[in-house]
Amino acid sequence: MLRGQMVCTGVVRARYTCGIVEGFDVAIVGGGPAGACCAAFCARAGLRTLVLERERFPREKVCGDCINPAAEPVFERLQIAERLRTLPHGKLQRIDFVAIGGRTVSVELPEGAEIAVKRSLFDHLLVTRAAELGAIVSEETTVTAITPPAGSSQHWRITAGRVNHAARILVAADGRNSTVARLLGLLPKFQHERIGLQAHVPLPTDFGERVVLQFRREGYSGQAPIGNAELNLCLVSNAAGIKSLRAWSEKEFKLSREQTWRTITPLRRTALRPAQNRLFLVGDAARVVEPFTGEGIFYALRSGEIAAASIATLVNGADALATAQTYAAAHEQLYRGRLWVNRLARTAVLSPRITSALLRTSLLPRSLLRVLTAKIVS
Ligand SMILES: Cc1cc2nc3c(=O)[nH]c(=O)nc-3n(C[C@H](O)[C@H](O)[C@H](O)COP(=O)(O)OP(=O)(O)OC[C@H]3O[C@@H](n4cnc5c(N)ncnc54)[C@H](O)[C@@H]3O)c2cc1C
């Protein structure tokens, strides 16, 4: 057990002194959807599982809060589908694509398919489930250094403050700016990239059960109701345009200048090799997708789940390099056939004027948008 810990509903709020905490099969850095899901499946497979998470849950996060229905089978396997439905949420019946100038093309979503839930609630549910299944979740624990194992019988050493954790297998689930990848020299230098801003604001009257993807000259805005009369509002632009996009949103949604915004960058990054010898990368740490498609959480959950299956075989004696290859192949398969939608979405959002012109002139027919939407929410 951890020294000086405070246990709170199965989750550890770390109050460390110092020392080495040993004996874990797997240490997972990051308790977002990828890390919590991976932890839940590892713990259920009987592995001694540790999650190290910088924040204290529940916490918000820059996200559109939309849960892609493709994730439903994962919720069933985690046995949280019912609990998820009882959380405050917004129902989404259609997507409105709004061109610069206002022309709107609507595409219906399958009945009851997509919902939007605040990440504070969603991520807390996942991490609670991981703890229920036996994972030790250490919150307010920021990983600052990693020492790779010196030999095949050695452990990874993961340092958080003055405490060193030891584990046979390491999972990077710490998001697009992955500390693990950076500390191990795997993270490429970022190019100048777009910035995402997000806020929860009062839901405008008669907003309806819809997602709005609205093109602006500076970039785009995503809007979705999330229950309890709140709206998730996201803005995406480059450094030059984000101020003016924010000014537009303050006027459009009658926000005060004091409105709190969460921020993140980059939105695009080179994909990393998802596995090496006893190291697994899951979720955004391995590969990010264009936020516009609203698929990131699905990929995070599924990659966490398939990594857990590989980790269990590894702990049970499988060859480390063969297991890394198996996971890398399954990871590739997860994205195969869907990345063209991601590329198309990125092209569309990087050229809002052209996309708007296509929407205005019906050169981007509703049937094509329907096909793309069906591909994303299938
Ligand atoms: C503007 C925007 C809108 C989006 N909208 C949607 C959407 O509507 N639907 C959708 O499915 N996806 C959306 N996404 C993508 C989605 O947010 C991500 O794909 C998803 O959060 C990835 O989950 P993850 O678990 O991999 O990483 P994260 O959710 O980023 O979790 C990583 C965790 O690691 C922790 N961490 C980081 N560093 C450390 C450290 N050093 N030590 C310990 N812990 C650490 C963090 O605190 C965090 O809790 C959007 C993204 C953006 C930017």
The ligand as an ORCA input file, in Angstrom:
! r2SCAN-3c Opt
* xyz 0 1
  C     -11.553     21.044    -28.540
  C     -11.703     19.552    -28.397
  C     -12.982     18.974    -28.469
  C     -13.128     17.599    -28.370
  N     -14.387     17.051    -28.438
  C     -14.556     15.715    -28.353
  C     -15.858     15.143    -28.354
  O     -16.880     15.836    -28.377
  N     -15.951     13.788    -28.290
  C     -14.855     12.978    -28.224
  O     -15.000     11.749    -28.210
  N     -13.602     13.506    -28.186
  C     -13.431     14.842    -28.235
  N     -12.173     15.378    -28.132
  C     -11.028     14.471    -27.946
  C     -10.996     13.925    -26.509
  O     -11.064     15.004    -25.585
  C      -9.698     13.130    -26.293
  O      -9.500     12.271    -27.392
  C      -9.773     12.296    -25.002
  O      -9.821     13.129    -23.872
  C      -8.528     11.391    -24.908
  O      -8.554     10.700    -23.689
  P      -7.179     10.240    -22.995
  O      -7.572      9.445    -21.807
  O      -6.289      9.657    -24.013
  O      -6.473     11.595    -22.542
  P      -6.981     12.725    -21.549
  O      -8.453     12.780    -21.493
  O      -6.231     13.937    -21.976
  O      -6.475     12.246    -20.123
  C      -5.116     12.298    -19.788
  C      -4.994     12.338    -18.272
  O      -3.599     12.271    -17.929
  C      -3.360     13.138    -16.843
  N      -1.940     13.522    -16.873
  C      -1.293     14.276    -17.796
  N       0.000     14.408    -17.473
  C       0.191     13.725    -16.328
  C       1.326     13.467    -15.492
  N       2.531     13.991    -15.773
  N       1.164     12.717    -14.376
  C      -0.056     12.203    -14.062
  N      -1.151     12.399    -14.827
  C      -1.033     13.148    -15.936
  C      -4.297     14.324    -17.087
  O      -4.563     15.037    -15.900
  C      -5.536     13.623    -17.661
  O      -6.495     13.321    -16.649
  C     -11.997     16.766    -28.203
  C     -10.717     17.341    -28.101
  C     -10.574     18.713    -28.189
  C      -9.196     19.297    -28.057
*
